[in-house]
């Protein structure tokens, strides 16, 4: 197969990838797996390799990987959390050259389920297994899941899993003074708040999830819910129903990173910039717009328009807060912005800082823009708590274009609603 043909096939494959979470594998001409990775958006993550962005951020080794790749295989998952679990399983199975070479096995970490009356779920490095305390009988090495490269992501993942399937995490065999027990993350096995049978069911479900068997868990939970309903144990049926819902609506926004965002971002190139504007007449027909620029160009398929619902009258800051809150509730399906630009002044900036702080989204940049006294250029209000790379905050042409486009889009929607209102 010629080099040109391979390049064409790769380009076509990448263009057809979905903007969905999943795992990707790069293969060489012999079918050997060279690299395994996970993504919030398969298309945009894989594009970063073939646009040269990975080489810029991670060095020439990534160029060698790209040059050796002749085939890309992807598996779409329902969530980033499941992609994280599947990535670890595939790395363990294939031991890909570009994942393993140059790394000591002892640098990897694992989930470990202990062998106790009420097992715990731990995060341990390979070196921990060699310590005498972890050679004790209460630690069953067979119940290990990994390897994983990031303990930070593992801790985040375990928090998500524990909210669905609570377990006792302390070494002490007691719930006395345990905050996790008080807030529902620990089911209280040592306080007789849960039977060992029910507790072990949670542990088994965690084990199945870490093995990539979510569908099996859902099948068993649905069967369990029906059994409780037939026995008129409606409280238990409701508890299981909540687990099913949580498992099918996993909130894993905390696992997303800049590298995995919906569209590429390296040093301001390809950054996803979202600009918002409010439009109304005397507090009537209040609407808002969201326009998206990627790499300095409009991305019109990602535009959104909003009717303001909760805020009445003339309150631009309040209306903007409602819109931002609604938009940030769609990080999973709309993607994560690199920068939020608000058409307004210092008051809008203060509100945006408060909202992003409340939502713990410290990795999103924040700017407010408004026409200056001369009306010839925009004034830019910047947040030190949510910084923006210079390539964006200093690009007045981009900010002016985004502001004008948001203004145009908001007015067009406002006129549309107003016309319908008059007709009515």
Buried (B, 14 or more C-beta within 10 A) or exposed (E): EEEEEBEEBBEEBBEEBEBBBBBBBBBBEEEEBBBBBBBBBBBBBBBBBBBEBBBBEBEEEBBBBBEBBBBBBBBBBBBBBBBBBBBBBBBBEBBBBBBBEEEEEEEBBBBBBBBBEBBBBBBBBBBBBEEEEBEEEEBEEEBBBBBBBBEEBBEBBBEBBBBBBBBBBBEEEEBEEBEBBEEEBBBBBBBEEBEEEEBBBBBBBBBBBBEBBBEEBBEBBEEBBEEBBEEEBEEBBEBBBEBBEBBEEBEBBBBBEEBBBBBBBBEBBBBBBBBBBBBBEEBEBBBBBBBBBBBBEBBEEBBBBBEBEEBEEEBBBBBBBBBBEBBBEEBBEBBBBBBBBBBBBEBBBBBBBEBBEEBEBEBBBBBBBBBEEEEEEBEBBBBEEBBBBEEBBEBEEBBBBBBBBBBBBBBEBBBEBBEEEEEE
